Amino acid sequence: MEVLPVTTVAKIAAYVEELAPLEWAESWDNVGLQVGDPAAQVERVLVALELTDPVLEEAERAGCDLVVVHHPPIFRPLKALRFDGAAARRLQRLIVKGIALYAAHTNLDQAAGMTNDSLAAAAGLSEHQVLKRAGEERFLKLVVFVPRGHEDAVLEALAREGAGHIGNYSHCTFQAPGTGTFLPLEGTNPYIGRQGQLERAEEVRLETIVPESAAARAVRAMIAAHPYEEVAYDLYPLANPGRVRGHGRIGRLAQPVTLAALAERLKAALNTPTVRVVGDPGRQVATVAVGAGAGSDLIRPAAARGADVLVTGDVRYHEAQDALDLGIAVVDVGHYNAEAIAVRPLAAYLRERLRKDGAAVEVREAQSGGDPFRFI
C-alpha cells in the first residue's frame, strides 16, 4: 500500500515562498503565515483574494485546513484583539476551527504568472517587461561531480527545483566526462571503493545555473538524488545580468486599439460590468502599462516609459488629473478586479507543486466574496 507524504502548513508556505520569496515584499507589508500551527497537517486549501465572512464560511463548509489570501488580514500592528469587531472575530473563528491563514501580497505581485502578469494578459499583452524595478534575481553556477550512470537522476532533481532554466528552456546543463579521485577514511561508507584505498571513478562534471533564491533547495534535492555519501559540488556567483523583478508591467499591443476598445476588452476579461476611464475614449493606445491593486503610484513611471495608458485600480481624483497633465490615459478596473484574477493561477501553481511532490491535497479557488462595490 502506497503511503502518501504528509503535507503541513509549513510545506504549503514553502511552496508559496518558492514562487514569491518573503524578502520580495515591501517593507510596509506583512506577509507569510499569520494564523495557525506550521506543523499542522493540511488536506484542503482554499485560495482567495482576502478573508471575508463569506470566504471563511466557504472554508469551513469545505473542511479546509488552510486559507491562502493576497490581502493580509493582519496588516498594521495589532493594538487589541477584541472579538466585538468583524476582523478580529474572523481571526477568532480561524483559531477555534483550526484553520491556518497565509498571506502573499506585494511579494506575489512580483512573482511570474501572478497578479501583474495576469492583469497584463487581460489587457492583451503577450510580451511585457517590469514597469518599476524592485530588485534583481541573481544566478549562481552550480557544478557537481556525478558517477557515470547517475547524471540523469541528478539532472531531474535539479530541474524539478528550478535549476537549469534559461528563458523557455529547462534542463539546461553542460556535461563533461572525467576521473574523480578519493580515498575513503575510517568511518566512511563509500558508494564506490573501499576504506583505505585510493579510488579513481568515472564521473561526469555536470554544470548548470540556478536562481539564488532556489539554490538551497536545489542543492538539497541534488544531494538527495546523488549516490555518494559526500557530494562534491561548487557554487559560483555569476556576473550575468539577473532576472529583473518588480511592480507593474509594460508592453505593446499586437495592434493599436482605441482607449474605449481596451476598456471593453478589460471588462470582458475581468468579468466586470464597468470600468472608469481617464482620457479621450477615441484615443489610439498601443503601449500599455498595468499595475495590480492600487497602482496610481505607477502613473508617473508609466508615463516616463512612454505608456499610452495605465490599467490599475483605486485611482483618485487628483491622480486622474495628474495623468491628464502627463498625457497618459488610465483605465481604472477597480482594486478587486485588478487582483482577483490571480486566485486561479495561484491555485493552479499550488496544485502543480503538490502534484510534483505526490501530495494528496485538494486546492480550491474561492467562489464567494467579491467586489464590495456595486454600480447602479
Disulfide bonds with the S-S distance in Angstrom:
none
